[in-house]
Amino acid sequence: MGVAASGTFRIGGELPVHRLGFGAMRVCGPGIWGHPADAEASRGVLRQVVELGVTLVDTADAYGPEVSEYLLAEALHPYAPGLVIATKGGLVRGGPGDWGRDGRPEHLERAVANSLRRLRLEAIDLYQLHAPDPEVPFEASVTALAKAREAGLIRHVGLSNVSVDQLRQARAIVPIATVQNRYNLTDREHEPVLAACEQAGIGFIPWYPLATGKLATGEGVLARVAGKHEATPSQVALAWLLAKSPVMLPIPGTSSPAHLAENCAAADLSLDADDVATLTAMA
């Protein structure tokens, strides 16, 4: 079945996507900074994403910065029917490894407008606050996105890197469609946020789903389960995420066509209850 085997989730209750998506962070240069050495190869990976059946692609204005959004539009515009493009704003870059925060309403207003231009869209399917800014009242940042939604510039609002309490605060202002927090087989700090999303029917997008490749070389329990299924450790780690919760929307990213195909094949991997329990006990 391919990626469709991962199941379907409706973002905001209306936008159906296959639950296994793609994160477009790594199509940029080293350190998620600047242009890739081979821009056409990156565009080729993005086209392959759609060819493999992925219907949720996640990016951000901070990736490059701007590079990932430009490459997405160059590779995929006009977008295939049913392809959901998600992007984020609220981080600013000073160089490789520099991820500053700017949640001021005026910054987010400009960020939405600029992402619309780069992505060649009239409205962004899912726009996420990339991270709360400790120098700006959280409610002010969320209200800016609520206003963009009311203006028809974005269809759905998402959050990233938030707590359960911040999710509650945001939901009092505007409907929240997704939350994107760090989460993977060996890092479950945000389990309470996942639980809150499950209760509310909010999509949970786990960034760092393979711990930047650390889970791809799995050993011990992960290696044993992979061997049982004649799969790779990374495929098992992704399959575990899909089995963990019906609101889970993993978005593994890569600049490698081979790794992309491998990640997408994880949708066809069916873990049994014993596999899931054994892997869950790793934490």
N, C-alpha and C positions, 0 to 999 in steps of 0.2 A: 504493500500500500504506500510505502514511502512516508513523507512527512505527514500526510493525512492521517496516518495511523496514530499520531500523537493525540488525536482528538481535537475537539473544537471548543473554543471559549468565545463568548460574545463580550467584547470590550464595551463598557458602558451599557451593556444589555442589548446592543444593536449591531456592533461591527464584528462579524464572525471571523476568527483567525484560527489557523492550525496552532496548537499549543507550543510546538517547537518552532521558534523563530530564529532570527539572525541579528547579532549585534555588529554594527558597522564601524566600530571603533578602530579596529586594526587594519583597515584599508589605508590608513594614513602612514606618514613616515615614522621612523623610530621614536619612541617616547610619546607616541600619539601627537607628534609635532611635525608640521610641514607636509609637503607632498611625498607620496611614495616614490621609490626609485623608478618604478615602472607603473605609471598611472593606468596604462591600458590593461595591464595584468589585474590591477585592482578593479577596474570597471568590468573585466571579464568575470571575476569572482562574484561581483554583484549581479551580473546577468545570470550566472549559474545558480545563484540563490533562488531566483524566481523559477528557473527551469526545473529545479528540484522540488518545487511545490511550496516553498515557504511563502506565507502570506502576511507575516509581521516582521518588519525591518525597523530596528531601533538605532537612532543616531543621536547626535547632539551638536550644538553650535561650537562647543569647546573642543571637539575632535578635529585637530589640525592646527589651530582652530579653523572652522569653516570648511576645511578640505573634504571631510566625509560627506557633508550635505551636498557640496558641489558635485562630487563624484557620483553620488546617488542619482542626482538629476541627469547628469551626463549619460549614465549607463542605462537608466530605467524610464526616463520620461519620454513619451507619455506612459504613465504607470498602468500596468495591467489591471483590469477590473478585479476588485476584491483584494488588492494589495494595500495593506494598512501601513502607512508611514508614521512612525513615532519619532519625535525629537525632543530635545531638552534645552533649557536655558537657565542661567543663574550662576554659571561658573565662568571665570575669565582666566586666560592663560598668559603667563609672562615668559614662558619657555618650557622646554621638556621637563616634566616632573612638577611643574608649577601649576597648581589648581586653586586659584583664588575664588572667592565667593562674592557675588553681587546680586542681592535679592531686592534691590530698590525697584519700586514699581516702574519708574521711568526707564530703567535698564531693561526690565522684562518686556515692556511695551516695544522698545526698539528691537529686542532680541526676537520677539515673535514676528515683527515685520520683516526683519532680515532673513529669518529662516524661511518664511513664505517666499521671498524673492529667490533665495538660493535653491530651494526645492521645487520652484516653479508651481506652486500650489495657490489656490484661492482660499483654502482652509486646511489646516493641519489636523489630521485624524486624531492624534493623541499628542498633547504637549505637556511635558512634565517639568516641574520645578526640580532642577538638578540637585540642589541641596539647600537646606535652610541657611540663611545668612545670619550669624549671631549679632551682626550690627544693625539688622533691620527687623522690625516686628514681623513675626512669621505671618500673622493675619494680613499684613499689608502686601506681602509677596503673593499670597494665595488670592487675595482680592483682585490683584492686577490680572491674574490669569482668569478669574471669574468674569472680569469685564471683557477680556479678549474673547471669551466664550460667548458672552451676551452679544458681542459685536459680530459674531459669525466667523471670526478669524481662526478659531480652533473649535473642534467638535467635542473633544473630551479632555478633561484635566487629569493629570497624573502627578504623583509625588515621587521623590527619590531621596533615599538616605534620611528617612524620618522615623520617629518613635510612634508608639501607639497613641500617646497623648497628642502629638502633632497631627496624626491622622484624624483623630477625633475633632480637633480644632478646625482642620481644613474642611471636614465634612459638614460642619455647621455653616460654612460659607458657600460651598459649591459642591455638587456631586463629584466624587472622586472615582475614577474608572480603574486606575491601577496604582500600585506602589512598586517601586524598583529599589530594592535593598540588597546588600551583599548577602549571599546565601549559597551554600553548597554542601556536599556530603560531609565535609569535615569542619565546616564553619556555620553554626546554626544560631549565632547570637541573636538574630532577628526572628526567632521562632514565635515570640509573642505577636509581632507584627503580622506574620503569616497567618496566625490564628485569627487575628482581628479581620484580616482580609477574607478569610474563609467564611466567617460569620456574616459578613456584609456582602458577599458575592463580588468582591473586588479582585481584579487580576493581580497576581503577585509575580513580578518579573525579577528573577534572581540574577543580579550581576555577579561576575566572578564565578560562574557556574562550574568551571573546571579548575578554579584556583590558578588561573593563568598557566594551564598546562600541567600543574603539579599532580593532578589526579590522572593524567594521561599515562603516566608511568607506574600506575598503581601496584601495590604489593600487598601481601597478606590476604585479608578477607576480600578486598576489591579484586585482586588478581585471581583468587579462587573462583569467585562468581563469574568473572570474565571468561575464565577457562571453561567453566561449565556450559556457558552459552556460546562458546567460540566467538566471543566478541572482544573488543578492546576495553581497557579500563575506563577510558573516557566515555565510551558508549554506555557502559554500566552506570557511571555517575550521572549521566543525563537521563537514563531510563529511571533511575531512582528518584530524581527530581519529579519526573512526570508522574510516577506512582505515588509520590508523597502527598500530593494535593490536587484536586480538580481545578483549582484556580492558578496553579503554577504554570508560568509561561517562560521557560528557559530560552535565552537568546545567546548561545555560544557564538563567539566571533573568531574569525581567522582571515588571513590573507592567502591561505593555501587552498587551491582547488581540491587537493586530496583530503585535507583535514575537513573541509566543508562537506564533502560527500560522506566521510566517516561520521561526522556529527549528525548529519541528517538521517543516516541509517539507524541511529539510536531509536528513532520513532518506532521501528519494527521490532525492537527488542522487548519481549514480555517477561518481566520478572515475576516469579511466583511469590506467594506470601512469605515463604521461608527466606527467599533472597532479600526481600524488602526488610524483614525483621533483622536479619543478620547484618545488613549494611547499616541500618538505623542504629544498631547497637555500637557501631564504630565510634560514635561521638562520645 
